[in-house]
């Protein structure tokens, strides 16, 4: 779940492939020059081959420079980037993140929809049946995006033990705050909002698991927890927006 990181990765990957393409293309063009000369058109083929190779090489250099710039500027303040009155590389990268922010907000919006569906389900006249609790529990687990403690032996638990980050919300925040220092207040506040969101999901999941079908007081507790989790999700989204510089 990182668009900018992915974008930067594409640049690097394209650079590598272009480098290989440039060397292979140089060999092909050299062969073309030789064949052209043997056929009597060597001057034209050689000139055209040199022109194409030079153009590809120039593209390789540009792509490599952009990749190096992205890696360099992630660790340097924008004020040190340029002193010519233009935006620094961090500002440029920040702009790219803002353009692709919809991909970061997509799982947040989807989780909000799941919570709304669970609340609507339990708000109905028959919303206190065991089946309704069970269905609401499934919706909440999906909305949590693998951010609650995983069940022992599950794929998610195995991935977590091997060091793989499976929590979608953590990946979203990591992407959004990648240009910020770890002690930046915006990142610190967003981290706190994420922790509060995860605690809210855990508490809600326990209430649903306990069930007590038909108990009006329990249903009211669950519905209250659903609303609190939605509020926590909204707070987390604001934290992500603040990290991205989006109102």
Helices and strands as residue ranges (DSSP letters): H 3-39, H 42-73, G 78-80, H 89-99, H 101-123, H 130-143, H 155-161, H 168-176, H 185-210, H 216-244
